[in-house]
Each structure stands twice: as C-alpha cells, then as structure tokens.
Amino acid sequence: MVVITRRSGETKDSMFRKFSRLFMDENVIDELRKKQYYRKPSLKKREDAKDLMKARARRKRGRMGFFRRRDK
C-alpha cells in the first residue's frame, strides 16, 4: 500500500510525483494484472522457469563481456 505524508511547504505537484514514483516502485499495476486472471499452477511454474533462464542468460552475457576484452 502506498501512503504519502504531506510535509510543510510541499506542493500538490511534488506530492503527486512522489506518489507516482512510489506507486511504480511497489509494482501495484503488475500485481493487479497478474491477479486479474486465474493461471494454472503448471503454467506459473513454466513461466517462472522461463524467467529464470532469461536471468541466467543475462548474467552469463554480463560475465562474458567482462572477460572478452579486445586489445587495441
């Protein structure tokens, strides 16, 4: 849940920006979209495995980029 407290001298625009930033950081919209429809447990497991493989590939590419330096 996103809660904003108003400080003295804070404008409505700055409060709205702060609220928007916190709202995005909390991933509220993503959670609502995930919970909007029922997904079978097997489908969840398959999607999680797919995400894990993507993350591993991303990390591997990052490490390989460190070791593959080209001399000029």
Phi and psi restraints in degrees (range 20) as a CNS / XPLOR table:
assign (resid 1 and name C) (resid 2 and name N)
       (resid 2 and name CA) (resid 2 and name C) 1.0 -97.8 20.0 2
assign (resid 2 and name N) (resid 2 and name CA)
       (resid 2 and name C) (resid 3 and name N) 1.0 122.9 20.0 2
assign (resid 2 and name C) (resid 3 and name N)
       (resid 3 and name CA) (resid 3 and name C) 1.0 -126.6 20.0 2
assign (resid 3 and name N) (resid 3 and name CA)
       (resid 3 and name C) (resid 4 and name N) 1.0 129.9 20.0 2
assign (resid 3 and name C) (resid 4 and name N)
       (resid 4 and name CA) (resid 4 and name C) 1.0 -117.7 20.0 2
assign (resid 4 and name N) (resid 4 and name CA)
       (resid 4 and name C) (resid 5 and name N) 1.0 132.8 20.0 2
assign (resid 4 and name C) (resid 5 and name N)
       (resid 5 and name CA) (resid 5 and name C) 1.0 -109.0 20.0 2
assign (resid 5 and name N) (resid 5 and name CA)
       (resid 5 and name C) (resid 6 and name N) 1.0 138.6 20.0 2
assign (resid 5 and name C) (resid 6 and name N)
       (resid 6 and name CA) (resid 6 and name C) 1.0 -85.8 20.0 2
assign (resid 6 and name N) (resid 6 and name CA)
       (resid 6 and name C) (resid 7 and name N) 1.0 129.9 20.0 2
assign (resid 6 and name C) (resid 7 and name N)
       (resid 7 and name CA) (resid 7 and name C) 1.0 -98.9 20.0 2
assign (resid 7 and name N) (resid 7 and name CA)
       (resid 7 and name C) (resid 8 and name N) 1.0 161.7 20.0 2
assign (resid 7 and name C) (resid 8 and name N)
       (resid 8 and name CA) (resid 8 and name C) 1.0 -67.7 20.0 2
assign (resid 8 and name N) (resid 8 and name CA)
       (resid 8 and name C) (resid 9 and name N) 1.0 135.4 20.0 2
assign (resid 8 and name C) (resid 9 and name N)
       (resid 9 and name CA) (resid 9 and name C) 1.0 83.0 20.0 2
assign (resid 9 and name N) (resid 9 and name CA)
       (resid 9 and name C) (resid 10 and name N) 1.0 5.8 20.0 2
assign (resid 9 and name C) (resid 10 and name N)
       (resid 10 and name CA) (resid 10 and name C) 1.0 -90.8 20.0 2
assign (resid 10 and name N) (resid 10 and name CA)
       (resid 10 and name C) (resid 11 and name N) 1.0 132.3 20.0 2
assign (resid 10 and name C) (resid 11 and name N)
       (resid 11 and name CA) (resid 11 and name C) 1.0 -84.9 20.0 2
assign (resid 11 and name N) (resid 11 and name CA)
       (resid 11 and name C) (resid 12 and name N) 1.0 167.5 20.0 2
assign (resid 11 and name C) (resid 12 and name N)
       (resid 12 and name CA) (resid 12 and name C) 1.0 -66.3 20.0 2
assign (resid 12 and name N) (resid 12 and name CA)
       (resid 12 and name C) (resid 13 and name N) 1.0 -35.8 20.0 2
assign (resid 12 and name C) (resid 13 and name N)
       (resid 13 and name CA) (resid 13 and name C) 1.0 -63.5 20.0 2
assign (resid 13 and name N) (resid 13 and name CA)
       (resid 13 and name C) (resid 14 and name N) 1.0 -44.1 20.0 2
assign (resid 13 and name C) (resid 14 and name N)
       (resid 14 and name CA) (resid 14 and name C) 1.0 -67.9 20.0 2
assign (resid 14 and name N) (resid 14 and name CA)
       (resid 14 and name C) (resid 15 and name N) 1.0 -35.3 20.0 2
assign (resid 14 and name C) (resid 15 and name N)
       (resid 15 and name CA) (resid 15 and name C) 1.0 -66.0 20.0 2
assign (resid 15 and name N) (resid 15 and name CA)
       (resid 15 and name C) (resid 16 and name N) 1.0 -39.8 20.0 2
assign (resid 15 and name C) (resid 16 and name N)
       (resid 16 and name CA) (resid 16 and name C) 1.0 -65.0 20.0 2
assign (resid 16 and name N) (resid 16 and name CA)
       (resid 16 and name C) (resid 17 and name N) 1.0 -41.6 20.0 2
assign (resid 16 and name C) (resid 17 and name N)
       (resid 17 and name CA) (resid 17 and name C) 1.0 -62.2 20.0 2
assign (resid 17 and name N) (resid 17 and name CA)
       (resid 17 and name C) (resid 18 and name N) 1.0 -42.1 20.0 2
assign (resid 17 and name C) (resid 18 and name N)
       (resid 18 and name CA) (resid 18 and name C) 1.0 -64.2 20.0 2
assign (resid 18 and name N) (resid 18 and name CA)
       (resid 18 and name C) (resid 19 and name N) 1.0 -43.4 20.0 2
assign (resid 18 and name C) (resid 19 and name N)
       (resid 19 and name CA) (resid 19 and name C) 1.0 -61.5 20.0 2
assign (resid 19 and name N) (resid 19 and name CA)
       (resid 19 and name C) (resid 20 and name N) 1.0 -45.7 20.0 2
assign (resid 19 and name C) (resid 20 and name N)
       (resid 20 and name CA) (resid 20 and name C) 1.0 -61.1 20.0 2
assign (resid 20 and name N) (resid 20 and name CA)
       (resid 20 and name C) (resid 21 and name N) 1.0 -43.8 20.0 2
assign (resid 20 and name C) (resid 21 and name N)
       (resid 21 and name CA) (resid 21 and name C) 1.0 -62.1 20.0 2
assign (resid 21 and name N) (resid 21 and name CA)
       (resid 21 and name C) (resid 22 and name N) 1.0 -47.2 20.0 2
assign (resid 21 and name C) (resid 22 and name N)
       (resid 22 and name CA) (resid 22 and name C) 1.0 -65.6 20.0 2
assign (resid 22 and name N) (resid 22 and name CA)
       (resid 22 and name C) (resid 23 and name N) 1.0 -37.3 20.0 2
assign (resid 22 and name C) (resid 23 and name N)
       (resid 23 and name CA) (resid 23 and name C) 1.0 -62.0 20.0 2
assign (resid 23 and name N) (resid 23 and name CA)
       (resid 23 and name C) (resid 24 and name N) 1.0 -43.0 20.0 2
assign (resid 23 and name C) (resid 24 and name N)
       (resid 24 and name CA) (resid 24 and name C) 1.0 -69.5 20.0 2
assign (resid 24 and name N) (resid 24 and name CA)
       (resid 24 and name C) (resid 25 and name N) 1.0 -38.7 20.0 2
assign (resid 24 and name C) (resid 25 and name N)
       (resid 25 and name CA) (resid 25 and name C) 1.0 -65.5 20.0 2
assign (resid 25 and name N) (resid 25 and name CA)
       (resid 25 and name C) (resid 26 and name N) 1.0 -32.4 20.0 2
assign (resid 25 and name C) (resid 26 and name N)
       (resid 26 and name CA) (resid 26 and name C) 1.0 -77.4 20.0 2
assign (resid 26 and name N) (resid 26 and name CA)
       (resid 26 and name C) (resid 27 and name N) 1.0 -11.4 20.0 2
assign (resid 26 and name C) (resid 27 and name N)
       (resid 27 and name CA) (resid 27 and name C) 1.0 58.0 20.0 2
assign (resid 27 and name N) (resid 27 and name CA)
       (resid 27 and name C) (resid 28 and name N) 1.0 41.1 20.0 2
assign (resid 27 and name C) (resid 28 and name N)
       (resid 28 and name CA) (resid 28 and name C) 1.0 -64.1 20.0 2
assign (resid 28 and name N) (resid 28 and name CA)
       (resid 28 and name C) (resid 29 and name N) 1.0 -44.0 20.0 2
assign (resid 28 and name C) (resid 29 and name N)
       (resid 29 and name CA) (resid 29 and name C) 1.0 -65.3 20.0 2
assign (resid 29 and name N) (resid 29 and name CA)
       (resid 29 and name C) (resid 30 and name N) 1.0 -42.3 20.0 2
assign (resid 29 and name C) (resid 30 and name N)
       (resid 30 and name CA) (resid 30 and name C) 1.0 -61.7 20.0 2
assign (resid 30 and name N) (resid 30 and name CA)
       (resid 30 and name C) (resid 31 and name N) 1.0 -41.7 20.0 2
assign (resid 30 and name C) (resid 31 and name N)
       (resid 31 and name CA) (resid 31 and name C) 1.0 -64.3 20.0 2
assign (resid 31 and name N) (resid 31 and name CA)
       (resid 31 and name C) (resid 32 and name N) 1.0 -41.5 20.0 2
assign (resid 31 and name C) (resid 32 and name N)
       (resid 32 and name CA) (resid 32 and name C) 1.0 -63.4 20.0 2
assign (resid 32 and name N) (resid 32 and name CA)
       (resid 32 and name C) (resid 33 and name N) 1.0 -41.8 20.0 2
assign (resid 32 and name C) (resid 33 and name N)
       (resid 33 and name CA) (resid 33 and name C) 1.0 -65.5 20.0 2
assign (resid 33 and name N) (resid 33 and name CA)
       (resid 33 and name C) (resid 34 and name N) 1.0 -37.3 20.0 2
assign (resid 33 and name C) (resid 34 and name N)
       (resid 34 and name CA) (resid 34 and name C) 1.0 -66.5 20.0 2
assign (resid 34 and name N) (resid 34 and name CA)
       (resid 34 and name C) (resid 35 and name N) 1.0 -37.7 20.0 2
assign (resid 34 and name C) (resid 35 and name N)
       (resid 35 and name CA) (resid 35 and name C) 1.0 -88.6 20.0 2
assign (resid 35 and name N) (resid 35 and name CA)
       (resid 35 and name C) (resid 36 and name N) 1.0 -1.8 20.0 2
assign (resid 35 and name C) (resid 36 and name N)
       (resid 36 and name CA) (resid 36 and name C) 1.0 -67.1 20.0 2
assign (resid 36 and name N) (resid 36 and name CA)
       (resid 36 and name C) (resid 37 and name N) 1.0 -37.3 20.0 2
assign (resid 36 and name C) (resid 37 and name N)
       (resid 37 and name CA) (resid 37 and name C) 1.0 -123.8 20.0 2
assign (resid 37 and name N) (resid 37 and name CA)
       (resid 37 and name C) (resid 38 and name N) 1.0 151.4 20.0 2
assign (resid 37 and name C) (resid 38 and name N)
       (resid 38 and name CA) (resid 38 and name C) 1.0 -77.9 20.0 2
assign (resid 38 and name N) (resid 38 and name CA)
       (resid 38 and name C) (resid 39 and name N) 1.0 133.1 20.0 2
assign (resid 38 and name C) (resid 39 and name N)
       (resid 39 and name CA) (resid 39 and name C) 1.0 -119.6 20.0 2
assign (resid 39 and name N) (resid 39 and name CA)
       (resid 39 and name C) (resid 40 and name N) 1.0 135.5 20.0 2
assign (resid 39 and name C) (resid 40 and name N)
       (resid 40 and name CA) (resid 40 and name C) 1.0 -64.5 20.0 2
assign (resid 40 and name N) (resid 40 and name CA)
       (resid 40 and name C) (resid 41 and name N) 1.0 149.2 20.0 2
assign (resid 40 and name C) (resid 41 and name N)
       (resid 41 and name CA) (resid 41 and name C) 1.0 -57.8 20.0 2
assign (resid 41 and name N) (resid 41 and name CA)
       (resid 41 and name C) (resid 42 and name N) 1.0 -35.3 20.0 2
assign (resid 41 and name C) (resid 42 and name N)
       (resid 42 and name CA) (resid 42 and name C) 1.0 -66.3 20.0 2
assign (resid 42 and name N) (resid 42 and name CA)
       (resid 42 and name C) (resid 43 and name N) 1.0 -35.4 20.0 2
assign (resid 42 and name C) (resid 43 and name N)
       (resid 43 and name CA) (resid 43 and name C) 1.0 -69.5 20.0 2
assign (resid 43 and name N) (resid 43 and name CA)
       (resid 43 and name C) (resid 44 and name N) 1.0 -39.8 20.0 2
assign (resid 43 and name C) (resid 44 and name N)
       (resid 44 and name CA) (resid 44 and name C) 1.0 -60.3 20.0 2
assign (resid 44 and name N) (resid 44 and name CA)
       (resid 44 and name C) (resid 45 and name N) 1.0 -44.7 20.0 2
assign (resid 44 and name C) (resid 45 and name N)
       (resid 45 and name CA) (resid 45 and name C) 1.0 -62.3 20.0 2
assign (resid 45 and name N) (resid 45 and name CA)
       (resid 45 and name C) (resid 46 and name N) 1.0 -42.0 20.0 2
assign (resid 45 and name C) (resid 46 and name N)
       (resid 46 and name CA) (resid 46 and name C) 1.0 -64.6 20.0 2
assign (resid 46 and name N) (resid 46 and name CA)
       (resid 46 and name C) (resid 47 and name N) 1.0 -42.6 20.0 2
assign (resid 46 and name C) (resid 47 and name N)
       (resid 47 and name CA) (resid 47 and name C) 1.0 -66.6 20.0 2
assign (resid 47 and name N) (resid 47 and name CA)
       (resid 47 and name C) (resid 48 and name N) 1.0 -39.2 20.0 2
assign (resid 47 and name C) (resid 48 and name N)
       (resid 48 and name CA) (resid 48 and name C) 1.0 -63.7 20.0 2
assign (resid 48 and name N) (resid 48 and name CA)
       (resid 48 and name C) (resid 49 and name N) 1.0 -41.4 20.0 2
assign (resid 48 and name C) (resid 49 and name N)
       (resid 49 and name CA) (resid 49 and name C) 1.0 -64.4 20.0 2
assign (resid 49 and name N) (resid 49 and name CA)
       (resid 49 and name C) (resid 50 and name N) 1.0 -38.3 20.0 2
assign (resid 49 and name C) (resid 50 and name N)
       (resid 50 and name CA) (resid 50 and name C) 1.0 -64.4 20.0 2
assign (resid 50 and name N) (resid 50 and name CA)
       (resid 50 and name C) (resid 51 and name N) 1.0 -43.6 20.0 2
assign (resid 50 and name C) (resid 51 and name N)
       (resid 51 and name CA) (resid 51 and name C) 1.0 -64.1 20.0 2
assign (resid 51 and name N) (resid 51 and name CA)
       (resid 51 and name C) (resid 52 and name N) 1.0 -39.0 20.0 2
assign (resid 51 and name C) (resid 52 and name N)
       (resid 52 and name CA) (resid 52 and name C) 1.0 -63.6 20.0 2
assign (resid 52 and name N) (resid 52 and name CA)
       (resid 52 and name C) (resid 53 and name N) 1.0 -41.8 20.0 2
assign (resid 52 and name C) (resid 53 and name N)
       (resid 53 and name CA) (resid 53 and name C) 1.0 -64.7 20.0 2
assign (resid 53 and name N) (resid 53 and name CA)
       (resid 53 and name C) (resid 54 and name N) 1.0 -39.7 20.0 2
assign (resid 53 and name C) (resid 54 and name N)
       (resid 54 and name CA) (resid 54 and name C) 1.0 -62.8 20.0 2
assign (resid 54 and name N) (resid 54 and name CA)
       (resid 54 and name C) (resid 55 and name N) 1.0 -43.6 20.0 2
assign (resid 54 and name C) (resid 55 and name N)
       (resid 55 and name CA) (resid 55 and name C) 1.0 -64.7 20.0 2
assign (resid 55 and name N) (resid 55 and name CA)
       (resid 55 and name C) (resid 56 and name N) 1.0 -41.3 20.0 2
assign (resid 55 and name C) (resid 56 and name N)
       (resid 56 and name CA) (resid 56 and name C) 1.0 -62.9 20.0 2
assign (resid 56 and name N) (resid 56 and name CA)
       (resid 56 and name C) (resid 57 and name N) 1.0 -42.9 20.0 2
assign (resid 56 and name C) (resid 57 and name N)
       (resid 57 and name CA) (resid 57 and name C) 1.0 -63.7 20.0 2
assign (resid 57 and name N) (resid 57 and name CA)
       (resid 57 and name C) (resid 58 and name N) 1.0 -39.7 20.0 2
assign (resid 57 and name C) (resid 58 and name N)
       (resid 58 and name CA) (resid 58 and name C) 1.0 -64.2 20.0 2
assign (resid 58 and name N) (resid 58 and name CA)
       (resid 58 and name C) (resid 59 and name N) 1.0 -43.8 20.0 2
assign (resid 58 and name C) (resid 59 and name N)
       (resid 59 and name CA) (resid 59 and name C) 1.0 -65.2 20.0 2
assign (resid 59 and name N) (resid 59 and name CA)
       (resid 59 and name C) (resid 60 and name N) 1.0 -39.8 20.0 2
assign (resid 59 and name C) (resid 60 and name N)
       (resid 60 and name CA) (resid 60 and name C) 1.0 -64.6 20.0 2
assign (resid 60 and name N) (resid 60 and name CA)
       (resid 60 and name C) (resid 61 and name N) 1.0 -43.0 20.0 2
assign (resid 60 and name C) (resid 61 and name N)
       (resid 61 and name CA) (resid 61 and name C) 1.0 -61.8 20.0 2
assign (resid 61 and name N) (resid 61 and name CA)
       (resid 61 and name C) (resid 62 and name N) 1.0 -37.8 20.0 2
assign (resid 61 and name C) (resid 62 and name N)
       (resid 62 and name CA) (resid 62 and name C) 1.0 -65.4 20.0 2
assign (resid 62 and name N) (resid 62 and name CA)
       (resid 62 and name C) (resid 63 and name N) 1.0 -41.6 20.0 2
assign (resid 62 and name C) (resid 63 and name N)
       (resid 63 and name CA) (resid 63 and name C) 1.0 -69.8 20.0 2
assign (resid 63 and name N) (resid 63 and name CA)
       (resid 63 and name C) (resid 64 and name N) 1.0 -39.4 20.0 2
assign (resid 63 and name C) (resid 64 and name N)
       (resid 64 and name CA) (resid 64 and name C) 1.0 -67.5 20.0 2
assign (resid 64 and name N) (resid 64 and name CA)
       (resid 64 and name C) (resid 65 and name N) 1.0 -32.9 20.0 2
assign (resid 64 and name C) (resid 65 and name N)
       (resid 65 and name CA) (resid 65 and name C) 1.0 -64.5 20.0 2
assign (resid 65 and name N) (resid 65 and name CA)
       (resid 65 and name C) (resid 66 and name N) 1.0 -30.3 20.0 2
assign (resid 65 and name C) (resid 66 and name N)
       (resid 66 and name CA) (resid 66 and name C) 1.0 -70.6 20.0 2
assign (resid 66 and name N) (resid 66 and name CA)
       (resid 66 and name C) (resid 67 and name N) 1.0 -38.0 20.0 2
assign (resid 66 and name C) (resid 67 and name N)
       (resid 67 and name CA) (resid 67 and name C) 1.0 -85.6 20.0 2
assign (resid 67 and name N) (resid 67 and name CA)
       (resid 67 and name C) (resid 68 and name N) 1.0 -20.3 20.0 2
assign (resid 67 and name C) (resid 68 and name N)
       (resid 68 and name CA) (resid 68 and name C) 1.0 -94.9 20.0 2
assign (resid 68 and name N) (resid 68 and name CA)
       (resid 68 and name C) (resid 69 and name N) 1.0 72.0 20.0 2
assign (resid 68 and name C) (resid 69 and name N)
       (resid 69 and name CA) (resid 69 and name C) 1.0 -91.7 20.0 2
assign (resid 69 and name N) (resid 69 and name CA)
       (resid 69 and name C) (resid 70 and name N) 1.0 142.4 20.0 2
assign (resid 69 and name C) (resid 70 and name N)
       (resid 70 and name CA) (resid 70 and name C) 1.0 -109.1 20.0 2
assign (resid 70 and name N) (resid 70 and name CA)
       (resid 70 and name C) (resid 71 and name N) 1.0 129.7 20.0 2
assign (resid 70 and name C) (resid 71 and name N)
       (resid 71 and name CA) (resid 71 and name C) 1.0 -79.5 20.0 2
assign (resid 71 and name N) (resid 71 and name CA)
       (resid 71 and name C) (resid 72 and name N) 1.0 140.7 20.0 2
